Amino acid sequence: MLIRRERTSDLAAIDAVHRSAFADHYANAGSGHRSDHATTRPEPPEVDLVRRLRDHSGWMPTLSMVAELHDDIVGHVCLTRAAVGPFPVLALGPIGVRADAQAGGVGSALMHAVLGAADALDEPLVGLVGHLDYYPRFGFAPGPRLGIVPDQSDWTSHFQIRPLTAFDTEIKGEFRYADPFYEL
């Protein structure tokens, strides 16, 4: 497996990764029993989110990475510019692994690569709203423990921070994602 920066030629494959990774999560969202038995699944919002982030000033091309397995893109992760008050920080997400490649270490490899890249760029921290059993294995801890809270109170229970080498304990306050996260 190769972890590398995304290229323009990867965009369709990245869309397909997020479509596959999140399809089951949204398959039944907001739908009841349909009499026409339609099988059309809604487009996962992560697909559009990545597109919107690419067009936003918070996009960081050096921190958008793909996992390539036998010349096939099977995973994607990106970090974008966020803020804690006046401090520039990073936000993780989305991260996706194609359904047929899940549980094989692709997500872990992407996480280690992108966190290492962010650390090498002297970024102070990465924040996310995510699964409480998955992200702590990469050093994420509840944001409020570090004095950092999300700007959406309903995110607090799953809001996590990963301090990096350049972390400064003076970074405290409200975490704000790039605007496209609020347009979902």
Secondary structure as the mmCIF struct_conf table of DSSP 4:
data_model
#
loop_
_struct_conf.conf_type_id
_struct_conf.id
_struct_conf.beg_label_comp_id
_struct_conf.beg_label_asym_id
_struct_conf.beg_label_seq_id
_struct_conf.end_label_comp_id
_struct_conf.end_label_asym_id
_struct_conf.end_label_seq_id
STRN STRN1 LEU A 2 ARG A 5
HELX_RH_3T_P HELX_RH_3T_P1 THR A 8 ASP A 10
HELX_RH_AL_P HELX_RH_AL_P1 LEU A 11 TYR A 26
TURN_TY1_P TURN_TY1_P1 ALA A 27 GLY A 30
TURN_TY1_P TURN_TY1_P2 SER A 35 ASP A 36
HELX_LH_PP_P HELX_LH_PP_P1 THR A 40 PRO A 44
HELX_RH_AL_P HELX_RH_AL_P2 PRO A 45 ARG A 54
TURN_TY1_P TURN_TY1_P3 ASP A 55 ASP A 55
BEND BEND1 HIS A 56 HIS A 56
TURN_TY1_P TURN_TY1_P4 SER A 57 GLY A 58
STRN STRN2 TRP A 59 LEU A 69
TURN_TY1_P TURN_TY1_P5 HIS A 70 ASP A 71
STRN STRN3 ASP A 72 VAL A 84
TURN_TY1_P TURN_TY1_P6 GLY A 85 PRO A 86
STRN STRN4 PHE A 87 VAL A 97
HELX_RH_3T_P HELX_RH_3T_P2 ALA A 99 ALA A 101
TURN_TY1_P TURN_TY1_P7 GLN A 102 ALA A 103
BEND BEND2 GLY A 104 GLY A 105
HELX_RH_AL_P HELX_RH_AL_P3 VAL A 106 ALA A 120
TURN_TY1_P TURN_TY1_P8 LEU A 121 ASP A 122
STRN STRN5 LEU A 125 VAL A 129
TURN_TY1_P TURN_TY1_P9 LEU A 132 TYR A 134
HELX_RH_3T_P HELX_RH_3T_P3 TYR A 135 PHE A 138
TURN_TY1_P TURN_TY1_P10 GLY A 139 GLY A 139
STRN STRN6 ALA A 141 PRO A 142
HELX_RH_3T_P HELX_RH_3T_P4 GLY A 143 LEU A 146
TURN_TY1_P TURN_TY1_P11 GLY A 147 GLY A 147
STRN STRN7 ILE A 148 PRO A 150
BEND BEND3 ASP A 151 GLN A 152
HELX_RH_3T_P HELX_RH_3T_P5 SER A 153 HIS A 158
STRN STRN8 PHE A 159 PRO A 163
TURN_TY1_P TURN_TY1_P12 THR A 165 ALA A 166
TURN_TY1_P TURN_TY1_P13 THR A 169 GLU A 170
STRN STRN9 GLY A 173 ARG A 176
HELX_RH_3T_P HELX_RH_3T_P6 ASP A 179 GLU A 183
#
